[in-house]
């Protein structure tokens, strides 16, 4: 994942009213913490940060220019307004080059399983440990041609080089079952109707 540089400002006002004023000014309230340092209350440029999340996902690594210094930070939590869909707040974790971090990575299914199958995805993300500047954006899982009855566990995923699985290796990610046929669906309805008739 590529590194992104953003200019950040230190915030001196706190509370809901201050957060609203920050957002009205086109900025997002954020907190930077980690490595035993005191949390820093920041304001990030809203449009630029929203673009970073769109292009790099919620695990984006930022180089923050704060006053005369710069800090490397991992995006940990992005809080979005439930109705209006704008970013309300961001939590950032201070990281160092070469440091490993634990993050949730999306699992994306590609391809089509064998004929007459139904693919069920139990886990949409898995936790991995990766170097802060080499966090995978997603893990692709191909189900092309897989037969019914197949189960794919976390340990079966192909992780990018340098990434280590943190999620339980036996956790079920995808199950491929037999899709019900139209005849089975119709038959089920017929049985229910017959039972209803017998009860009457």
N, CA, C and O of each residue as an XYZ file, in Angstrom:
800
protein
N       0.851     -1.187      0.000
C       0.000      0.000      0.000
C       0.890      1.242      0.000
O       1.833      1.340      0.786
N       0.592      2.160     -0.861
C       1.437      3.350     -0.962
C       1.169      4.315      0.194
O       0.088      4.348      0.781
N       2.195      5.087      0.484
C       2.123      6.058      1.571
C       1.507      7.352      1.037
O       1.774      7.750     -0.097
N       0.696      7.994      1.845
C       0.022      9.224      1.431
C       0.390     10.335      2.412
O       0.421     10.116      3.623
N       0.668     11.525      1.886
C       1.042     12.653      2.748
C      -0.142     13.605      2.879
O      -0.771     13.978      1.889
N      -0.435     13.993      4.131
C      -1.524     14.936      4.396
C      -1.043     15.989      5.389
O      -0.277     15.688      6.305
N      -1.495     17.213      5.201
C      -1.219     18.271      6.167
C      -2.273     18.200      7.269
O      -3.470     18.174      6.985
N      -1.828     18.170      8.525
C      -2.755     18.100      9.660
C      -2.488     19.278     10.588
O      -1.365     19.771     10.687
N      -3.546     19.717     11.266
C      -3.416     20.817     12.220
C      -3.706     20.306     13.625
O      -4.560     19.438     13.806
N      -3.011     20.831     14.604
C      -3.304     20.496     15.995
C      -4.589     21.201     16.409
O      -4.792     22.371     16.083
N      -5.464     20.485     17.133
C      -6.688     21.083     17.651
C      -6.486     21.500     19.104
O      -5.884     20.773     19.894
N      -6.985     22.652     19.436
C      -6.874     23.129     20.821
C      -8.239     23.154     21.506
O      -8.328     23.298     22.726
N      -9.323     23.009     20.693
C     -10.678     22.981     21.259
C     -11.213     21.560     21.196
O     -10.952     20.836     20.235
N     -11.968     21.157     22.227
C     -12.501     19.809     22.267
C     -13.996     19.835     22.580
O     -14.547     20.876     22.937
N     -14.640     18.684     22.442
C     -16.078     18.615     22.704
C     -16.881     18.627     21.415
O     -16.340     18.836     20.329
N     -18.200     18.396     21.556
C     -19.070     18.291     20.377
C     -19.140     19.595     19.592
O     -19.105     19.589     18.362
N     -19.237     20.707     20.305
C     -19.320     21.994     19.618
C     -18.064     22.270     18.807
O     -18.142     22.733     17.669
N     -16.907     21.986     19.392
C     -15.641     22.196     18.682
C     -15.538     21.269     17.478
O     -15.048     21.669     16.422
N     -16.005     20.020     17.638
C     -15.968     19.063     16.521
C     -16.845     19.546     15.369
O     -16.481     19.412     14.200
N     -18.014     20.115     15.714
C     -18.908     20.629     14.657
C     -18.244     21.798     13.927
O     -18.335     21.904     12.704
N     -17.578     22.675     14.682
C     -16.897     23.811     14.049
C     -15.770     23.323     13.133
O     -15.547     23.881     12.059
N     -15.070     22.283     13.569
C     -13.992     21.715     12.745
C     -14.555     21.189     11.434
O     -13.985     21.419     10.367
N     -15.693     20.471     11.520
C     -16.288     19.903     10.302
C     -16.839     20.997      9.387
O     -16.761     20.885      8.163
N     -17.396     22.056      9.983
C     -17.911     23.169      9.158
C     -16.771     23.848      8.396
O     -16.984     24.416      7.325
N     -15.570     23.784      8.954
C     -14.401     24.390      8.302
C     -13.793     23.466      7.246
O     -12.729     23.759      6.700
N     -14.484     22.329      6.953
C     -13.992     21.423      5.913
C     -12.915     20.475      6.400
O     -12.117     19.968      5.612
N     -12.896     20.236      7.715
C     -11.878     19.355      8.277
C     -12.537     18.256      9.113
O     -13.709     18.357      9.476
N     -11.766     17.205      9.413
C     -12.268     16.074     10.189
C     -11.513     15.995     11.515
O     -10.282     15.965     11.507
N     -12.211     15.960     12.657
C     -11.528     15.757     13.930
C     -10.865     14.377     13.961
O     -11.463     13.390     13.532
N      -9.640     14.311     14.463
C      -8.917     13.041     14.534
C      -8.073     13.018     15.799
O      -7.721     14.059     16.352
N      -7.753     11.794     16.248
C      -6.866     11.610     17.393
C      -5.747     10.657     16.971
O      -6.007      9.591     16.412
N      -4.509     11.045     17.241
C      -3.331     10.236     16.947
C      -2.769      9.737     18.275
O      -2.469     10.530     19.167
N      -2.627      8.409     18.399
C      -2.126      7.842     19.654
C      -1.190      6.670     19.348
O      -1.095      6.214     18.208
N      -0.499      6.192     20.393
C       0.375      5.028     20.231
C       1.782      5.279     20.699
O       2.201      6.421     20.889
N       2.523      4.174     20.886
C       3.928      4.205     21.328
C       4.095      4.955     22.646
O       5.137      5.562     22.888
N       3.068      4.913     23.498
C       3.180      5.508     24.817
C       3.174      7.026     24.845
O       3.383      7.632     25.895
N       2.935      7.640     23.698
C       2.923      9.106     23.661
C       1.538      9.638     24.023
O       0.546      8.916     23.933
N       1.479     10.894     24.430
C       0.190     11.515     24.712
C      -0.612     11.642     23.423
O      -0.044     11.977     22.383
N      -1.924     11.381     23.464
C      -2.737     11.527     22.247
C      -2.658     12.951     21.698
O      -2.661     13.927     22.449
N      -2.589     13.045     20.377
C      -2.602     14.354     19.728
C      -3.953     14.546     19.055
O      -4.402     13.687     18.296
N      -4.595     15.664     19.332
C      -5.893     15.976     18.724
C      -5.629     16.798     17.464
O      -5.048     17.882     17.511
N      -6.078     16.241     16.331
C      -5.754     16.839     15.034
C      -7.002     17.165     14.239
O      -8.102     16.713     14.558
N      -6.808     17.967     13.186
C      -7.850     18.225     12.187
C      -7.256     17.863     10.828
O      -6.209     18.378     10.437
N      -7.947     16.960     10.109
C      -7.487     16.512      8.794
C      -8.330     17.154      7.704
O      -9.520     17.386      7.916
N      -7.748     17.450      6.537
C      -8.552     17.996      5.432
C      -9.566     16.962      4.956
O      -9.192     15.867      4.537
N     -10.853     17.312      5.022
C     -11.932     16.335      4.803
C     -11.913     15.727      3.401
O     -11.972     14.505      3.266
N     -11.832     16.548      2.362
C     -11.902     16.023      0.995
C     -10.720     15.127      0.687
O     -10.877     14.063      0.088
N      -9.522     15.564      1.101
C      -8.324     14.774      0.818
C      -8.354     13.441      1.557
O      -7.980     12.408      1.001
N      -8.806     13.468      2.831
C      -8.840     12.215      3.585
C      -9.895     11.263      3.016
O      -9.655     10.059      2.930
N     -11.056     11.789      2.630
C     -12.098     10.941      2.036
C     -11.577     10.272      0.765
O     -11.887      9.110      0.501
N     -10.785     11.004     -0.023
C     -10.222     10.421     -1.235
C      -9.224      9.301     -0.897
O      -9.169      8.282     -1.586
N      -8.443      9.501      0.162
C      -7.488      8.472      0.594
C      -8.224      7.184      0.959
O      -7.797      6.098      0.569
N      -9.332      7.296      1.709
C     -10.097      6.119      2.115
C     -10.685      5.414      0.891
O     -10.675      4.186      0.814
N     -11.197      6.196     -0.066
C     -11.753      5.590     -1.289
C     -10.678      4.819     -2.056
O     -10.926      3.715     -2.541
N      -9.497      5.401     -2.161
C      -8.459      4.820     -3.009
C      -7.621      3.763     -2.305
O      -7.116      2.844     -2.950
N      -7.465      3.884     -0.978
C      -6.551      2.995     -0.263
C      -7.228      2.155      0.811
O      -6.587      1.304      1.427
N      -8.521      2.386      1.041
C      -9.234      1.607      2.047
C      -9.014      2.137      3.455
O      -8.342      3.148      3.659
N      -9.598      1.429      4.430
C      -9.585      1.894      5.817
C      -8.289      1.573      6.540
O      -8.136      1.913      7.713
N      -7.341      0.914      5.849
C      -6.039      0.645      6.460
C      -4.960      1.548      5.869
O      -3.785      1.184      5.852
N      -5.353      2.714      5.388
C      -4.397      3.621      4.750
C      -3.330      4.068      5.744
O      -3.614      4.328      6.914
N      -2.087      4.152      5.248
C      -0.982      4.674      6.054
C      -0.690      6.101      5.579
O      -0.504      6.349      4.388
N      -0.655      7.029      6.538
C      -0.505      8.445      6.213
C       0.801      8.986      6.773
O       1.221      8.615      7.869
N       1.438      9.865      6.013
C       2.498     10.698      6.569
C       1.849     12.033      6.887
O       1.443     12.766      5.985
N       1.752     12.348      8.180
C       1.067     13.566      8.623
C       2.087     14.672      8.861
O       2.996     14.531      9.679
N       1.926     15.760      8.144
C       2.755     16.943      8.392
C       2.059     17.783      9.462
O       1.033     18.413      9.204
N       2.634     17.783     10.667
C       2.039     18.510     11.796
C       3.031     19.586     12.225
O       4.107     19.287     12.742
N       2.653     20.834     12.002
C       3.559     21.947     12.288
C       4.885     21.719     11.554
O       4.903     21.654     10.324
N       5.983     21.598     12.288
C       7.288     21.455     11.623
C       7.773     20.010     11.631
O       8.902     19.740     11.221
N       6.934     19.072     12.094
C       7.353     17.672     12.147
C       6.418     16.803     11.306
O       5.374     17.263     10.843
N       6.804     15.554     11.120
C       5.930     14.619     10.401
C       5.861     13.312     11.178
O       6.827     12.898     11.819
N       4.698     12.672     11.106
C       4.462     11.411     11.817
C       3.870     10.403     10.845
O       3.112     10.764      9.945
N       4.223      9.128     11.035
C       3.660      8.050     10.229
C       2.500      7.444     11.011
O       2.668      7.078     12.175
N       1.323      7.330     10.392
C       0.134      6.879     11.124
C      -0.693      5.910     10.287
O      -0.838      6.073      9.076
N      -1.231      4.898     10.965
C      -2.140      3.938     10.350
C      -3.570      4.333     10.686
O      -3.877      4.614     11.845
N      -4.444      4.358      9.694
C      -5.859      4.642      9.919
C      -6.487      3.443     10.624
O      -6.548      2.355     10.052
N      -6.955      3.629     11.862
C      -7.513      2.514     12.636
C      -9.034      2.477     12.613
O      -9.626      1.424     12.377
N      -9.672      3.623     12.857
C     -11.134      3.657     12.904
C     -11.636      4.903     12.185
O     -11.194      6.017     12.467
N     -12.558      4.704     11.258
C     -13.201      5.814     10.556
C     -14.680      5.784     10.928
O     -15.394      4.852     10.556
N     -15.143      6.797     11.659
C     -16.546      6.862     12.085
C     -17.318      7.731     11.100
O     -17.006      8.905     10.904
N     -18.335      7.127     10.482
C     -19.135      7.820      9.467
C     -20.539      8.080     10.008
O     -21.108      7.238     10.703
N     -21.097      9.255      9.686
C     -22.463      9.577     10.113
C     -23.428      8.553      9.509
O     -23.388      8.318      8.301
N     -24.311      7.929     10.338
C     -25.163      6.837      9.843
C     -26.158      7.250      8.767
O     -26.568      6.409      7.967
N     -26.554      8.504      8.722
C     -27.558      8.944      7.743
C     -26.953      9.796      6.631
O     -27.256      9.600      5.454
N     -26.099     10.738      7.011
C     -25.587     11.692      6.019
C     -24.302     11.220      5.345
O     -23.858     11.818      4.365
N     -23.697     10.136      5.873
C     -22.578      9.465      5.216
C     -21.305     10.304      5.110
O     -20.462     10.021      4.259
N     -21.142     11.325      5.949
C     -19.864     12.034      5.956
C     -19.016     11.491      7.108
O     -19.550     10.922      8.059
N     -17.702     11.666      7.020
C     -16.798     11.151      8.052
C     -16.844     12.082      9.262
O     -16.571     13.277      9.149
N     -17.195     11.518     10.425
C     -17.328     12.310     11.647
C     -16.033     12.396     12.437
O     -15.709     13.442     13.001
N     -15.287     11.286     12.476
C     -14.102     11.237     13.333
C     -13.173     10.130     12.850
O     -13.612      9.145     12.257
N     -11.878     10.310     13.117
C     -10.884      9.310     12.708
C      -9.935      9.045     13.879
O      -9.469      9.975     14.537
N      -9.658      7.757     14.128
C      -8.616      7.365     15.080
C      -7.401      6.908     14.283
O      -7.520      6.096     13.365
N      -6.235      7.431     14.636
C      -4.991      7.114     13.942
C      -4.005      6.497     14.922
O      -3.912      6.930     16.070
N      -3.266      5.482     14.468
C      -2.275      4.815     15.311
C      -0.877      5.175     14.825
O      -0.543      4.984     13.655
N      -0.071      5.695     15.733
C       1.306      6.059     15.416
C       2.101      4.790     15.116
O       2.086      3.853     15.914
N       2.795      4.745     13.977
C       3.605      3.583     13.616
C       5.002      4.038     13.190
O       5.246      5.216     12.928
N       5.899      3.065     13.131
C       7.259      3.339     12.683
C       7.565      2.470     11.471
O       6.995      1.390     11.312
N       8.462      2.942     10.623
C       8.862      2.160      9.446
C       9.421      0.813      9.901
O      10.233      0.737     10.823
N       8.965     -0.246      9.230
C       9.426     -1.579      9.580
C       8.609     -2.248     10.667
O       8.740     -3.451     10.889
N       7.761     -1.477     11.352
C       6.939     -2.038     12.430
C       5.807     -2.877     11.852
O       5.248     -2.549     10.805
N       5.476     -3.968     12.547
C       4.359     -4.805     12.123
C       3.100     -4.415     12.890
O       3.152     -4.111     14.082
N       1.980     -4.429     12.194
C       0.696     -4.064     12.786
C      -0.321     -5.153     12.463
O      -0.171     -5.889     11.488
N      -1.364     -5.244     13.300
C      -2.447     -6.202     13.065
C      -3.654     -5.455     12.515
O      -4.135     -4.497     13.120
N      -4.137     -5.907     11.361
C      -5.226     -5.205     10.678
C      -6.238     -6.213     10.124
O      -5.919     -7.385      9.926
N      -7.465     -5.735      9.879
C      -8.504     -6.537      9.223
C      -8.432     -6.296      7.720
O      -8.467     -5.153      7.265
N      -8.332     -7.380      6.951
C      -8.216     -7.280      5.500
C      -9.452     -7.904      4.846
O      -9.824     -9.022      5.201
N     -10.100     -7.211      3.899
C     -11.267     -7.792      3.226
C     -10.899     -9.033      2.415
O      -9.850     -9.079      1.773
N     -11.777    -10.038      2.452
C     -11.639    -11.234      1.606
C     -12.631    -11.091      0.456
O     -13.839    -10.997      0.673
N     -12.108    -11.076     -0.770
C     -12.943    -10.864     -1.954
C     -13.008    -12.157     -2.767
O     -11.979    -12.693     -3.178
N     -14.230    -12.652     -2.994
C     -14.418    -13.877     -3.771
C     -14.393    -13.550     -5.263
O     -15.064    -12.623     -5.716
N     -13.612    -14.320     -6.018
C     -13.569    -14.149     -7.477
C     -13.853    -15.488     -8.143
O     -13.588    -16.546     -7.573
N     -14.403    -15.427     -9.376
C     -14.685    -16.632    -10.138
C     -16.038    -17.222     -9.800
O     -16.748    -16.728     -8.924
N     -16.383    -18.287    -10.507
C     -17.658    -18.974    -10.312
C     -17.403    -20.419     -9.925
O     -16.605    -21.113    -10.555
N     -18.095    -20.866     -8.872
C     -17.975    -22.257     -8.445
C     -18.636    -23.164     -9.479
O     -19.249    -22.694    -10.438
N     -18.500    -24.481     -9.265
C     -19.035    -25.449    -10.218
C     -20.531    -25.317    -10.405
O     -21.207    -24.667     -9.607
N     -21.066    -25.945    -11.481
C     -22.512    -25.865    -11.773
C     -23.338    -26.413    -10.617
O     -22.959    -27.389     -9.969
N     -24.479    -25.764    -10.371
C     -25.411    -26.246     -9.350
C     -24.933    -26.059     -7.930
O     -25.332    -26.800     -7.032
N     -24.066    -25.059     -7.719
C     -23.557    -24.834     -6.364
C     -24.046    -23.500     -5.821
O     -24.500    -22.630     -6.564
N     -23.942    -23.364     -4.509
C     -24.292    -22.122     -3.826
C     -23.118    -21.768     -2.907
O     -22.749    -22.551     -2.032
N     -22.530    -20.572     -3.115
C     -21.362    -20.150     -2.339
C     -21.819    -19.263     -1.186
O     -22.504    -18.262     -1.397
N     -21.434    -19.638      0.042
C     -21.761    -18.857      1.235
C     -20.467    -18.355      1.861
O     -19.577    -19.147      2.172
N     -20.359    -17.033      2.048
C     -19.164    -16.458      2.657
C     -19.426    -16.181      4.126
O     -20.257    -15.339      4.468
N     -18.711    -16.894      5.001
C     -18.890    -16.739      6.450
C     -18.058    -15.594      7.005
O     -18.501    -14.902      7.921
N     -16.865    -15.382      6.472
C     -15.991    -14.299      6.925
C     -15.724    -13.349      5.763
O     -15.258    -13.770      4.705
N     -16.021    -12.065      5.963
C     -15.737    -11.074      4.919
C     -14.380    -10.411      5.121
O     -13.845     -9.781      4.209
N     -13.817    -10.562      6.351
C     -12.473    -10.046      6.621
C     -11.709    -11.067      7.457
O     -12.309    -11.874      8.167
N     -10.383    -11.025      7.367
C      -9.535    -11.803      8.266
C      -8.472    -10.874      8.844
O      -8.088     -9.886      8.218
N      -8.007    -11.200     10.035
C      -6.943    -10.413     10.663
C      -5.590    -10.965     10.245
O      -5.352    -12.172     10.291
N      -4.710    -10.063      9.838
C      -3.346    -10.453      9.515
C      -2.372     -9.488     10.171
O      -2.727     -8.362     10.521
N      -1.143     -9.946     10.329
C      -0.067     -9.079     10.790
C       0.815     -8.786      9.590
O       1.246     -9.701      8.887
N       1.081     -7.509      9.358
C       1.876     -7.112      8.199
C       2.693     -5.875      8.531
O       2.376     -5.138      9.465
N       3.739     -5.658      7.763
C       4.559     -4.457      7.952
C       3.714     -3.241      7.591
O       2.968     -3.259      6.612
N       3.838     -2.190      8.389
C       2.929     -1.043      8.282
C       2.860     -0.452      6.885
O       1.797      0.009      6.470
N       3.958     -0.454      6.154
C       3.947      0.140      4.817
C       3.673     -0.884      3.716
O       3.748     -0.553      2.533
N       3.357     -2.126      4.096
C       3.057     -3.159      3.101
C       1.796     -3.928      3.487
O       1.757     -5.156      3.415
N       0.772     -3.192      3.895
C      -0.498     -3.816      4.255
C      -1.264     -4.159      2.972
O      -1.490     -3.275      2.145
N      -1.669     -5.427      2.788
C      -2.446     -5.770      1.584
C      -3.812     -5.092      1.603
O      -4.445     -4.986      2.654
N      -4.264     -4.635      0.437
C      -5.571     -3.966      0.381
C      -6.706     -4.977      0.478
O      -7.763     -4.678      1.035
N      -6.487     -6.190     -0.069
C      -7.505     -7.223      0.011
C      -6.854     -8.572     -0.274
O      -5.738     -8.642     -0.788
N      -7.569     -9.639      0.069
C      -7.116    -10.993     -0.234
C      -8.140    -11.606     -1.175
O      -9.318    -11.704     -0.832
N      -7.706    -12.014     -2.346
C      -8.628    -12.611     -3.315
C      -8.696    -14.118     -3.098
O      -7.680    -14.788     -2.912
N      -9.917    -14.629     -3.128
C     -10.156    -16.060     -2.975
C     -10.898    -16.560     -4.208
O     -12.054    -16.201     -4.434
N     -10.232    -17.385     -5.000
C     -10.858    -17.911     -6.218
C     -11.666    -19.163     -5.891
O     -11.165    -20.094     -5.262
N     -12.931    -19.169     -6.331
C     -13.779    -20.355     -6.149
C     -14.079    -21.013     -7.493
O     -14.993    -21.831     -7.600
N     -13.318    -20.658     -8.502
C     -13.567    -21.147     -9.858
C     -13.590    -22.671     -9.905
O     -12.610    -23.331     -9.559
N     -14.738    -23.226    -10.344
C     -14.865    -24.665    -10.556
C     -14.954    -25.501     -9.300
O     -14.962    -26.729     -9.390
N     -15.022    -24.889     -8.134
C     -15.051    -25.662     -6.883
C     -16.377    -26.420     -6.763
O     -17.444    -25.881     -7.054
N     -16.287    -27.676     -6.330
C     -17.472    -28.529     -6.254
C     -18.223    -28.331     -4.945
O     -17.675    -27.840     -3.958
N     -19.503    -28.732     -4.964
C     -20.318    -28.676     -3.751
C     -19.697    -29.551     -2.668
O     -19.128    -30.604     -2.956
N     -19.812    -29.105     -1.426
C     -19.242    -29.850     -0.310
C     -17.876    -29.330      0.114
O     -17.316    -29.791      1.108
N     -17.337    -28.374     -0.635
C     -16.010    -27.832     -0.321
C     -16.113    -26.755      0.755
O     -17.004    -25.905      0.717
N     -15.201    -26.801      1.704
C     -15.094    -25.758      2.716
C     -13.700    -25.142      2.648
O     -12.703    -25.856      2.543
N     -13.639    -23.829      2.708
C     -12.358    -23.124      2.664
C     -12.166    -22.407      3.992
O     -12.993    -21.590      4.396
N     -11.063    -22.725      4.667
C     -10.768    -22.146      5.978
C      -9.720    -21.049      5.855
O      -9.083    -20.895      4.813
N      -9.552    -20.295      6.929
C      -8.598    -19.182      6.907
C      -7.198    -19.659      6.528
O      -6.456    -18.948      5.850
N      -6.841    -20.866      6.971
C      -5.506    -21.388      6.674
C      -5.320    -21.684      5.189
O      -4.186    -21.826      4.730
N      -6.418    -21.780      4.424
C      -6.334    -22.067      2.987
C      -6.098    -20.805      2.151
O      -5.800    -20.903      0.961
N      -6.228    -19.636      2.756
C      -6.069    -18.394      2.005
C      -4.609    -18.185      1.613
O      -3.699    -18.515      2.374
N      -4.396    -17.641      0.439
C      -3.048    -17.291     -0.006
C      -2.759    -15.855      0.427
O      -3.283    -14.905     -0.155
N      -1.934    -15.709      1.434
C      -1.613    -14.374      1.948
C      -0.445    -13.782      1.161
O       0.452    -14.512      0.739
N      -0.453    -12.467      0.964
C       0.679    -11.809      0.315
C       1.962    -12.034      1.120
O       1.916    -12.237      2.333
N       3.087    -11.998      0.439
C       4.379    -12.183      1.098
C       4.546    -11.177      2.227
O       4.238     -9.996      2.066
N       5.035    -11.647      3.369
C       5.272    -10.758      4.503
C       4.091    -10.632      5.442
O       4.190     -9.983      6.483
N       2.954    -11.258      5.078
C       1.763    -11.201      5.935
C       1.604    -12.520      6.686
O       1.864    -13.591      6.139
N       1.174    -12.430      7.948
C       0.967    -13.618      8.782
C      -0.471    -13.628      9.269
O      -0.989    -12.597      9.699
N      -1.118    -14.782      9.205
C      -2.511    -14.912      9.627
C      -2.623    -14.806     11.144
O      -1.888    -15.468     11.876
N      -3.552    -13.965     11.613
C      -3.838    -13.834     13.039
C      -5.163    -14.515     13.370
O      -5.299    -15.119     14.433
N      -6.140    -14.422     12.470
C      -7.426    -15.112     12.634
C      -7.191    -16.608     12.831
O      -6.248    -17.165     12.271
N      -8.043    -17.262     13.625
C      -7.954    -18.709     13.850
C      -7.872    -19.441     12.512
O      -8.714    -19.252     11.634
N      -6.846    -20.276     12.371
C      -6.610    -20.978     11.106
C      -7.796    -21.843     10.693
O      -8.035    -22.050      9.504
N      -8.555    -22.361     11.702
C      -9.687    -23.249     11.400
C     -10.979    -22.484     11.119
O     -12.002    -23.102     10.826
N     -10.953    -21.152     11.203
C     -12.170    -20.367     10.968
C     -12.670    -20.582      9.540
O     -11.896    -20.511      8.585
N     -13.969    -20.845      9.404
C     -14.569    -21.075      8.090
C     -14.739    -19.748      7.358
O     -15.354    -18.819      7.882
N     -14.196    -19.663      6.152
C     -14.314    -18.453      5.343
C     -15.427    -18.607      4.314
O     -16.293    -17.740      4.194
N     -15.402    -19.715      3.571
C     -16.394    -19.945      2.513
C     -16.827    -21.410      2.532
O     -16.004    -22.311      2.695
N     -18.120    -21.629      2.364
C     -18.662    -22.978      2.205
C     -19.374    -23.053      0.863
O     -20.151    -22.162      0.518
N     -19.114    -24.107      0.109
C     -19.769    -24.311     -1.187
C     -20.712    -25.494     -1.050
O     -20.280    -26.625     -0.829
N     -22.006    -25.223     -1.185
C     -23.006    -26.276     -1.064
C     -23.740    -26.483     -2.385
O     -23.494    -25.782     -3.367
N     -24.641    -27.455     -2.388
C     -25.458    -27.711     -3.574
C     -26.643    -26.763     -3.569
O     -27.369    -26.664     -2.580
N     -26.832    -26.072     -4.675
C     -27.972    -25.158     -4.780
C     -29.258    -25.966     -4.914
O     -29.287    -26.956     -5.645
N     -30.325    -25.561     -4.219
C     -31.597    -26.284     -4.369
C     -32.148    -26.111     -5.781
O     -32.088    -25.023     -6.354
N     -32.678    -27.183     -6.324
C     -33.252    -27.113     -7.669
C     -34.680    -26.595     -7.594
O     -35.302    -26.577     -6.531
N     -35.185    -26.172     -8.753
C     -36.577    -25.687     -8.797
C     -37.540    -26.791     -8.375
O     -38.550    -26.533     -7.720
N     -37.212    -28.032     -8.761
C     -38.090    -29.154     -8.410
C     -38.121    -29.360     -6.897
O     -39.172    -29.631     -6.316
N     -36.938    -29.226     -6.262
C     -36.897    -29.379     -4.803
C     -37.718    -28.293     -4.116
O     -38.449    -28.557     -3.161
N     -37.583    -27.052     -4.626
C     -38.349    -25.956     -4.041
C     -39.838    -26.187     -4.218
O     -40.619    -25.985     -3.288
N     -40.235    -26.612     -5.421
C     -41.654    -26.876     -5.671
C     -42.139    -28.038     -4.830
O     -43.247    -28.012     -4.294
N     -41.287    -29.076     -4.714
C     -41.653    -30.249     -3.926
C     -41.877    -29.890     -2.478
O     -42.800    -30.400     -1.843
N     -41.022    -28.999     -1.939
C     -41.158    -28.569     -0.547
C     -42.476    -27.876     -0.326
O     -43.146    -28.087      0.685
N     -42.845    -27.037     -1.288
C     -44.114    -26.317     -1.166
C     -45.281    -27.280     -1.240
O     -46.275    -27.124     -0.531
N     -45.149    -28.307     -2.129
C     -46.215    -29.299     -2.272
C     -46.415    -30.078     -0.990
O     -47.545    -30.331     -0.571
N     -45.269    -30.471     -0.347
C     -45.353    -31.227      0.902
C     -46.057    -30.412      1.973
O     -46.893    -30.926      2.716
N     -45.706    -29.130      2.041
C     -46.335    -28.280      3.043
C     -47.835    -28.174      2.815
O     -48.623    -28.179      3.761
N     -48.222    -28.076      1.527
C     -49.643    -27.979      1.210
C     -50.355    -29.256      1.595
O     -51.461    -29.221      2.135
N     -49.706    -30.410      1.311
C     -50.323    -31.689      1.637
C     -50.497    -31.832      3.145
O     -51.531    -32.295      3.628
N     -49.451    -31.420      3.886
C     -49.550    -31.508      5.342
C     -50.698    -30.637      5.860
O     -51.437    -31.020      6.767
N     -50.819    -29.459      5.254
C     -51.889    -28.550      5.687
C     -53.250    -29.191      5.413
O     -54.180    -29.051      6.208
N     -53.362    -29.908      4.260
C     -54.615    -30.548      3.918
C     -54.955    -31.673      4.897
O     -56.109    -31.855      5.287
N     -53.887    -32.443      5.293
C     -54.130    -33.538      6.222
C     -54.580    -33.018      7.584
O     -55.439    -33.598      8.247
N     -53.955    -31.880      7.982
C     -54.334    -31.307      9.263
C     -55.774    -30.832      9.260
O     -56.473    -30.902     10.271
N     -56.218    -30.332      8.065
C     -57.599    -29.824      7.977
C     -58.558    -30.974      7.977
O     -59.770    -30.768      7.909
